[in-house]
Structure formats: C-alpha cells, structure tokens
Amino acid sequence: MISSRRKVRESVLKSIFQLEFNENISYEEILNLLRDLLSNKKVPQNLIEEAEIYLQNIYNNKEEYDNLIKKYLLNWEFDRIANIEKSILRLSIFELKNRQDIPPKVILDEAVELAKKYSNKSSAKFINGILDRIAKKEFKRL
C-alpha cells in the first residue's frame, strides 16, 4: 500500500513536471492540477496543505534549485538531464532544505524510488549521486 506522503510526492512531482513543457503556465494552473491529482487519492487535508507548500516553494525557487543541480553535476550538462529527473531533483532539494523532520536518507530513497518508477535505474543512480553531494556539501545533512 502506497503511503499518503508518497502520494503527495508523486502528485507534486507530476505538477512541477508541467513546468518543463510550458514555462508560461501560471501557479494557479499548476495548483489546480495538484489539487485534482490529490482529490482522487484520498489524502488527508493536512497533507494536501503540505503539498501546496511544496508546490509553491518549488515553483518560486526553481532557478535556485537548478543552480544547485548545476553546481553538483559531474561531467554532465544541465540541458542533457531528462525533464523528469530535473523535477525529482527539485522536489528532493526542497525537502533537504526545508524538511528537517525527514531524515536525508529517506529523502534520497524516495527520490530513487520516484526515478525508478518514472524513469529508469541509471537515472536513479544519477539522481542519488547528485542528491548525496548536495545533502553533504550544501545542507550538511549526511
């Protein structure tokens, strides 16, 4: 059985993924998408509110998170990263930065699981490597 928190992560991921295809999409449009996704999943109200905080923060800080990703890429160009991978990284960076109540290993494990589900195993390793460096060097969390 999938946890409510994972449902939230997946719904936020699907919502922010839309930014890759339409840079002109408004925050309200993405928020409505998120609410639609969560309404079908029987998620408690407190987690819906949490998901909205995730979305707002990632939407407002996309450039900052992308700069962090670029800083820790090894022998890779940002433009070559798949859109779903960028979205997973942004979501996970938000959690590393703002969710001290979630252990960093849980954040990295969740990112790897999302990558396996929505991309592939090599993507999961790639994401894990970048997030490991960011967690250790930027947030001193590992």
N, C-alpha and C positions, 0 to 999 in steps of 0.2 A: 504494500500500500504506500502510495506516494504521500509524503508529509505536506502539510499546509505550507510550510516555509519553502519547500522545493517548488510547490505550485506557484508561489509568489515569485520566486526567482525566475522560473520559466516564463511567467506572464510578463514580468518586467523585461526580460531578455527579448521576447517577441516584440514588445512595444518599442524598445530602443533600437532594435534591428531595422525598424522602418526608417530611421534617420539616414541610413545608408542609401536608401533609394529615393528619398525626397527630402533634400535639405531645407526645403521651404515649408515642410509640414509644421503646423503650429503645435504648441504644447497642448492645447485643448484637444486637438485631434488625437494626439498620442495618448493623452489621459483618458479620453473616451474609449479608445481601443483597449487600454489596460483594464478599465472598468468592465468592459464587455467580456474580456477574457476571464476575469476573476469571477464574474457573476455566474458563470457556468460551472465553477469548480467548488462551490460550497466552502469558501474560505471565510473564516471569522472576520468580523468588521475591523478588529484591531490590526489584523494582517493586511487588510485592504488599505487601511490608512498608512501602514508601514510601506506598502508597495508604492503608494503615491509619493511618499517621501523619497524613496529610491529613485523613482522616475524623475521627479523634479530636480533632484541633485545631479543625476547623470546628465539630464538634458542641459542644465545650466553650466555644468563643469566639463563638458565633453572635450573641449580644447585642452584643458589642464590634464585630463586623464590621457588623452592622446599624446601629449608631450612626455608624460611619464613612460608610456609604452615605447615611444621612440628612443628615449634615453637608455632603456634597458634592452633594446633589440641587439642581438649579436649577429653580425654578418647578414643582416636582413633589412630590406626596405619596408617602411611602413605601408606603402602603397601595394605591396605584394601580399599583405596579410588579408585573409578572407574576411568579408564583412561580418560573418557570424563570429569569427574569432575576436575581432575588434569589440563587438558587443559584449561578449563574455568577459573580455579583459576589463572593459569599462565597469561592468557590474561588479566584478571582483575587486577592482581598485576602490570603488565606492565602499565596499564592505571592509576592506583592510583599513581604510582611512577613518571610517565613521562608526563602525560596529565593533567596539572594544569588547562587547559581550559575546561575540562569536570568535572562538579560537581560530587563529590563522590557518591551522591545518584543515579545519572544517571548511573554511572559505576556499582553500586550494582544492580540496577534494571535491567540493560541489562544482567548481569551475571545470575540473577534469571530467566529471560526470556529464555536465552540460555539453562539453566538447565532444565526448564520445557519442552522445545522443544526437546532436545536431551537426556534427562534422565527422571527424574520424580519429583513430588512435594516435596518429602522428601529430594531429592538431592538439590533442590532449597533452602530449608530451611538451610541445612547443609552448602552450599556454602555461603549463605547470612551471616550466623553466623561467619564463618571464615573471610570473607572479612570485615565484620564490625569491628572485633577485629584488623585486620591488618591495616585498614584505620585509626582507632582511635589511636592505640598504636605505629605503625611504621611511619605513614605519617602524623599524627595529622590533618587528613582531615575531620573528622566528629565531 
